[in-house]
Amino acid sequence: MLILGSFGTVERPDYRVKKIVLDAGHGGKDPGTSGAHSKEKDIALDVVLKLGKIINEYLPDVEVIYTRKGDTYPEVYKRAELANKEGADLFISIHANWVSNPQIRGTETYVMGLHKTQANLNVAMRENSVINLEENSKENYDGFDPNSPESYILFSLAQNAYVNNSLMLAENVEKQFGERAGRKSRGVKSAGFLVLWQTSMPSILVETGYLSNEREERELNDELVQTYIASGIYRAFRDYKSEIESMN
C-alpha cells in the first residue's frame, strides 16, 4: 500500500541577540591594578553600569545581566558560569590596564586566543592572577597557574567556535573608540584570558585605558569620558547585533 503524505517546510526561527552579560572586572577584595588616585575595579564598574543603562534605554528588547553591580568579587569561573547558565548571546568584560612605561596609553580589545607578543601575555597573566585570591583555585581551574607561561600552552589547543563573531565585535569596539569616542585605539589582540576561555558564546575583554598613564587615569575617572567609552561599546554592540541578525 502506498501512503502519500504531505511534508510542510519547517522554518528555523530567526536568531536574535537578546541577552548580554556585562562583567565589571575585579571587585571587592580584588582591586585590580591601581593608578595614582584610582582602582581598576571602580572604573570597570562605572563603565559597565553606564553601558547597561544605555543598552536598556536604546535596545529594550535586550536583557542585560551583570556579574556584579557593586563592590563584590565573584570568582572568575562563576562569571563565565553565569553567562553559560543564562544562555547569553554575548559576554563583555570591562577592565583598565597598567604597564611600567607611563607613556603608553590607549584602548585594547581582546578575544580569546594564543598571545602573539610578550606584552599580550603579560596582560593576561596580570588579569588571570586574581584567581590566586580564590579558595580551591587549583581545583576550580584544573591546576592552571596564571604565573606560569607554560600553563598558557593550553590556549593554543583550544578551538574557539565563537572566534569570528568575537573578532567582529572586538573590531567594532576599537573602531568606535578610535573614530567616535575620542580614544587612542591600540587595536584588537588575542591572549589567554580564563574568563573568556570558559564562556560558551562570543566574548571580548575590553581594556579601557592605562591607569599607569597620568593623563589617561584622569580621563578614565571623568564621568563624561566614561559615558563616551560606554557609548562606543554600545554602538559596537548595536552594529554587531544588527549584522548578526541580518544574516537570518
MIKOL-294802 format. One record per residue (C-alpha): residue number from 1; residue in three letters; x, y, z. Coordinates in steps of 0.2 Angstrom, whole numbers, padded with zeros to 4 digits. Layout:
<pts>
+-----+--------+-------+-------+-------+
: num : residu :    px :    py :    pz :
+-----+--------+-------+-------+-------+
: NUM :    ALA :     X :     Y :     Z :
...
+-----+--------+-------+-------+-------+
</pts>
This chain:
<pts>
+-----+--------+-------+-------+-------+
: num : residu :    px :    py :    pz :
+-----+--------+-------+-------+-------+
:   1 :    MET :  0000 :  0000 :  0000 :
:   2 :    LEU :  0007 :  0017 : -0005 :
:   3 :    ILE :  0005 :  0030 :  0008 :
:   4 :    LEU :  0005 :  0048 :  0002 :
:   5 :    GLY :  0009 :  0062 :  0014 :
:   6 :    SER :  0012 :  0080 :  0013 :
:   7 :    PHE :  0028 :  0087 :  0021 :
:   8 :    GLY :  0027 :  0105 :  0027 :
:   9 :    THR :  0043 :  0116 :  0027 :
:  10 :    VAL :  0050 :  0118 :  0044 :
:  11 :    GLU :  0056 :  0136 :  0046 :
:  12 :    ARG :  0070 :  0139 :  0058 :
:  13 :    PRO :  0066 :  0154 :  0070 :
:  14 :    ASP :  0076 :  0169 :  0066 :
:  15 :    TYR :  0091 :  0171 :  0078 :
:  16 :    ARG :  0091 :  0186 :  0089 :
:  17 :    VAL :  0104 :  0193 :  0100 :
:  18 :    LYS :  0093 :  0196 :  0115 :
:  19 :    LYS :  0104 :  0193 :  0131 :
:  20 :    ILE :  0121 :  0200 :  0136 :
:  21 :    VAL :  0131 :  0198 :  0151 :
:  22 :    LEU :  0142 :  0213 :  0157 :
:  23 :    ASP :  0156 :  0209 :  0168 :
:  24 :    ALA :  0165 :  0223 :  0178 :
:  25 :    GLY :  0182 :  0216 :  0181 :
:  26 :    HIS :  0189 :  0213 :  0198 :
:  27 :    GLY :  0179 :  0220 :  0213 :
:  28 :    GLY :  0178 :  0218 :  0232 :
:  29 :    LYS :  0194 :  0210 :  0239 :
:  30 :    ASP :  0202 :  0212 :  0222 :
:  31 :    PRO :  0206 :  0230 :  0217 :
:  32 :    GLY :  0214 :  0225 :  0200 :
:  33 :    THR :  0228 :  0237 :  0195 :
:  34 :    SER :  0229 :  0254 :  0203 :
:  35 :    GLY :  0234 :  0272 :  0197 :
:  36 :    ALA :  0239 :  0286 :  0207 :
:  37 :    HIS :  0222 :  0290 :  0213 :
:  38 :    SER :  0210 :  0276 :  0207 :
:  39 :    LYS :  0207 :  0257 :  0206 :
:  40 :    GLU :  0203 :  0247 :  0191 :
:  41 :    LYS :  0188 :  0239 :  0200 :
:  42 :    ASP :  0179 :  0255 :  0202 :
:  43 :    ILE :  0182 :  0262 :  0184 :
:  44 :    ALA :  0176 :  0245 :  0177 :
:  45 :    LEU :  0160 :  0245 :  0187 :
:  46 :    ASP :  0157 :  0263 :  0182 :
:  47 :    VAL :  0158 :  0260 :  0164 :
:  48 :    VAL :  0148 :  0243 :  0165 :
:  49 :    LEU :  0134 :  0252 :  0174 :
:  50 :    LYS :  0133 :  0266 :  0161 :
:  51 :    LEU :  0134 :  0253 :  0147 :
:  52 :    GLY :  0120 :  0243 :  0154 :
:  53 :    LYS :  0109 :  0259 :  0156 :
:  54 :    ILE :  0112 :  0264 :  0138 :
:  55 :    ILE :  0108 :  0247 :  0132 :
:  56 :    ASN :  0092 :  0246 :  0142 :
:  57 :    GLU :  0087 :  0263 :  0135 :
:  58 :    TYR :  0090 :  0261 :  0117 :
:  59 :    LEU :  0089 :  0242 :  0115 :
:  60 :    PRO :  0075 :  0237 :  0127 :
:  61 :    ASP :  0072 :  0220 :  0119 :
:  62 :    VAL :  0090 :  0215 :  0125 :
:  63 :    GLU :  0091 :  0208 :  0143 :
:  64 :    VAL :  0106 :  0214 :  0152 :
:  65 :    ILE :  0114 :  0203 :  0166 :
:  66 :    TYR :  0128 :  0209 :  0177 :
:  67 :    THR :  0141 :  0198 :  0185 :
:  68 :    ARG :  0142 :  0212 :  0199 :
:  69 :    LYS :  0133 :  0228 :  0202 :
:  70 :    GLY :  0143 :  0233 :  0217 :
:  71 :    ASP :  0159 :  0231 :  0226 :
:  72 :    THR :  0159 :  0212 :  0227 :
:  73 :    TYR :  0171 :  0199 :  0220 :
:  74 :    PRO :  0163 :  0185 :  0210 :
:  75 :    GLU :  0176 :  0171 :  0206 :
:  76 :    VAL :  0182 :  0171 :  0188 :
:  77 :    TYR :  0174 :  0154 :  0184 :
:  78 :    LYS :  0157 :  0160 :  0192 :
:  79 :    ARG :  0157 :  0175 :  0180 :
:  80 :    ALA :  0158 :  0163 :  0165 :
:  81 :    GLU :  0147 :  0150 :  0173 :
:  82 :    LEU :  0133 :  0164 :  0175 :
:  83 :    ALA :  0134 :  0168 :  0156 :
:  84 :    ASN :  0133 :  0150 :  0152 :
:  85 :    LYS :  0119 :  0146 :  0163 :
:  86 :    GLU :  0109 :  0161 :  0157 :
:  87 :    GLY :  0112 :  0156 :  0139 :
:  88 :    ALA :  0119 :  0173 :  0135 :
:  89 :    ASP :  0122 :  0178 :  0117 :
:  90 :    LEU :  0137 :  0189 :  0121 :
:  91 :    PHE :  0149 :  0192 :  0135 :
:  92 :    ILE :  0159 :  0208 :  0138 :
:  93 :    SER :  0171 :  0210 :  0152 :
:  94 :    ILE :  0177 :  0228 :  0156 :
:  95 :    HIS :  0195 :  0232 :  0163 :
:  96 :    ALA :  0208 :  0245 :  0164 :
:  97 :    ASN :  0226 :  0242 :  0160 :
:  98 :    TRP :  0243 :  0245 :  0168 :
:  99 :    VAL :  0261 :  0245 :  0162 :
: 100 :    SER :  0278 :  0250 :  0169 :
: 101 :    ASN :  0280 :  0263 :  0155 :
: 102 :    PRO :  0270 :  0278 :  0160 :
: 103 :    GLN :  0270 :  0285 :  0142 :
: 104 :    ILE :  0259 :  0271 :  0135 :
: 105 :    ARG :  0240 :  0274 :  0134 :
: 106 :    GLY :  0225 :  0268 :  0123 :
: 107 :    THR :  0212 :  0255 :  0122 :
: 108 :    GLU :  0214 :  0237 :  0118 :
: 109 :    THR :  0200 :  0224 :  0115 :
: 110 :    TYR :  0205 :  0206 :  0117 :
: 111 :    VAL :  0197 :  0190 :  0111 :
: 112 :    MET :  0202 :  0173 :  0117 :
: 113 :    GLY :  0217 :  0165 :  0109 :
: 114 :    LEU :  0236 :  0162 :  0110 :
: 115 :    HIS :  0246 :  0178 :  0114 :
: 116 :    LYS :  0257 :  0184 :  0100 :
: 117 :    THR :  0268 :  0195 :  0110 :
: 118 :    GLN :  0275 :  0195 :  0127 :
: 119 :    ALA :  0265 :  0211 :  0131 :
: 120 :    ASN :  0249 :  0202 :  0127 :
: 121 :    LEU :  0254 :  0188 :  0138 :
: 122 :    ASN :  0259 :  0200 :  0152 :
: 123 :    VAL :  0241 :  0207 :  0152 :
: 124 :    ALA :  0233 :  0190 :  0153 :
: 125 :    MET :  0244 :  0185 :  0167 :
: 126 :    ARG :  0240 :  0200 :  0177 :
: 127 :    GLU :  0222 :  0198 :  0174 :
: 128 :    ASN :  0222 :  0179 :  0177 :
: 129 :    SER :  0232 :  0181 :  0193 :
: 130 :    VAL :  0216 :  0186 :  0203 :
: 131 :    ILE :  0212 :  0168 :  0204 :
: 132 :    ASN :  0226 :  0167 :  0217 :
: 133 :    LEU :  0214 :  0176 :  0229 :
: 134 :    GLU :  0201 :  0162 :  0227 :
: 135 :    GLU :  0199 :  0147 :  0238 :
: 136 :    ASN :  0201 :  0130 :  0229 :
: 137 :    SER :  0208 :  0139 :  0213 :
: 138 :    LYS :  0218 :  0123 :  0209 :
: 139 :    GLU :  0203 :  0113 :  0208 :
: 140 :    ASN :  0192 :  0126 :  0200 :
: 141 :    TYR :  0204 :  0129 :  0186 :
: 142 :    ASP :  0211 :  0112 :  0184 :
: 143 :    GLY :  0228 :  0116 :  0191 :
: 144 :    PHE :  0230 :  0131 :  0180 :
: 145 :    ASP :  0245 :  0143 :  0186 :
: 146 :    PRO :  0242 :  0160 :  0180 :
: 147 :    ASN :  0260 :  0165 :  0183 :
: 148 :    SER :  0267 :  0151 :  0173 :
: 149 :    PRO :  0270 :  0154 :  0154 :
: 150 :    GLU :  0269 :  0135 :  0151 :
: 151 :    SER :  0251 :  0135 :  0158 :
: 152 :    TYR :  0246 :  0146 :  0143 :
: 153 :    ILE :  0250 :  0132 :  0130 :
: 154 :    LEU :  0233 :  0125 :  0133 :
: 155 :    PHE :  0225 :  0140 :  0125 :
: 156 :    SER :  0235 :  0135 :  0109 :
: 157 :    LEU :  0225 :  0119 :  0109 :
: 158 :    ALA :  0208 :  0127 :  0112 :
: 159 :    GLN :  0197 :  0128 :  0097 :
: 160 :    ASN :  0185 :  0143 :  0100 :
: 161 :    ALA :  0170 :  0141 :  0089 :
: 162 :    TYR :  0165 :  0159 :  0093 :
: 163 :    VAL :  0181 :  0167 :  0087 :
: 164 :    ASN :  0174 :  0175 :  0071 :
: 165 :    ASN :  0160 :  0183 :  0080 :
: 166 :    SER :  0171 :  0189 :  0094 :
: 167 :    LEU :  0183 :  0197 :  0082 :
: 168 :    MET :  0168 :  0205 :  0073 :
: 169 :    LEU :  0163 :  0213 :  0090 :
: 170 :    ALA :  0180 :  0217 :  0095 :
: 171 :    GLU :  0184 :  0226 :  0079 :
: 172 :    ASN :  0168 :  0236 :  0080 :
: 173 :    VAL :  0173 :  0242 :  0098 :
: 174 :    GLU :  0190 :  0248 :  0093 :
: 175 :    LYS :  0183 :  0256 :  0078 :
: 176 :    GLN :  0171 :  0266 :  0089 :
: 177 :    PHE :  0184 :  0270 :  0101 :
: 178 :    GLY :  0196 :  0277 :  0088 :
: 179 :    GLU :  0183 :  0286 :  0077 :
: 180 :    ARG :  0169 :  0291 :  0088 :
: 181 :    ALA :  0174 :  0291 :  0106 :
: 182 :    GLY :  0190 :  0301 :  0106 :
: 183 :    ARG :  0201 :  0287 :  0112 :
: 184 :    LYS :  0218 :  0281 :  0106 :
: 185 :    SER :  0214 :  0263 :  0099 :
: 186 :    ARG :  0229 :  0251 :  0101 :
: 187 :    GLY :  0219 :  0238 :  0091 :
: 188 :    VAL :  0212 :  0220 :  0093 :
: 189 :    LYS :  0223 :  0207 :  0101 :
: 190 :    SER :  0222 :  0189 :  0107 :
: 191 :    ALA :  0228 :  0182 :  0124 :
: 192 :    GLY :  0223 :  0168 :  0136 :
: 193 :    PHE :  0210 :  0175 :  0147 :
: 194 :    LEU :  0202 :  0162 :  0159 :
: 195 :    VAL :  0186 :  0172 :  0159 :
: 196 :    LEU :  0184 :  0171 :  0140 :
: 197 :    TRP :  0190 :  0154 :  0139 :
: 198 :    GLN :  0177 :  0147 :  0150 :
: 199 :    THR :  0162 :  0156 :  0141 :
: 200 :    SER :  0151 :  0147 :  0128 :
: 201 :    MET :  0147 :  0162 :  0117 :
: 202 :    PRO :  0156 :  0176 :  0108 :
: 203 :    SER :  0166 :  0185 :  0121 :
: 204 :    ILE :  0178 :  0200 :  0122 :
: 205 :    LEU :  0188 :  0209 :  0136 :
: 206 :    VAL :  0190 :  0227 :  0134 :
: 207 :    GLU :  0205 :  0237 :  0142 :
: 208 :    THR :  0198 :  0254 :  0143 :
: 209 :    GLY :  0214 :  0263 :  0145 :
: 210 :    TYR :  0230 :  0263 :  0156 :
: 211 :    LEU :  0230 :  0269 :  0174 :
: 212 :    SER :  0249 :  0270 :  0173 :
: 213 :    ASN :  0247 :  0285 :  0162 :
: 214 :    GLU :  0243 :  0301 :  0171 :
: 215 :    ARG :  0233 :  0309 :  0158 :
: 216 :    GLU :  0223 :  0293 :  0154 :
: 217 :    GLU :  0220 :  0289 :  0173 :
: 218 :    ARG :  0212 :  0307 :  0174 :
: 219 :    GLU :  0201 :  0304 :  0159 :
: 220 :    LEU :  0195 :  0287 :  0165 :
: 221 :    ASN :  0189 :  0295 :  0181 :
: 222 :    ASP :  0179 :  0308 :  0172 :
: 223 :    GLU :  0160 :  0304 :  0171 :
: 224 :    LEU :  0159 :  0311 :  0153 :
: 225 :    VAL :  0174 :  0301 :  0147 :
: 226 :    GLN :  0166 :  0285 :  0155 :
: 227 :    THR :  0150 :  0289 :  0146 :
: 228 :    TYR :  0159 :  0291 :  0129 :
: 229 :    ILE :  0168 :  0274 :  0132 :
: 230 :    ALA :  0151 :  0266 :  0137 :
: 231 :    SER :  0143 :  0274 :  0121 :
: 232 :    GLY :  0156 :  0267 :  0110 :
: 233 :    ILE :  0154 :  0250 :  0116 :
: 234 :    TYR :  0135 :  0251 :  0115 :
: 235 :    ARG :  0137 :  0257 :  0097 :
: 236 :    ALA :  0149 :  0242 :  0093 :
: 237 :    PHE :  0136 :  0230 :  0101 :
: 238 :    ARG :  0122 :  0238 :  0092 :
: 239 :    ASP :  0130 :  0236 :  0075 :
: 240 :    TYR :  0136 :  0219 :  0079 :
: 241 :    LYS :  0118 :  0214 :  0084 :
: 242 :    SER :  0111 :  0221 :  0068 :
: 243 :    GLU :  0124 :  0212 :  0057 :
: 244 :    ILE :  0122 :  0196 :  0065 :
: 245 :    GLU :  0103 :  0197 :  0064 :
: 246 :    SER :  0103 :  0202 :  0046 :
: 247 :    MET :  0111 :  0185 :  0042 :
: 248 :    ASN :  0094 :  0177 :  0045 :
+-----+--------+-------+-------+-------+
</pts>
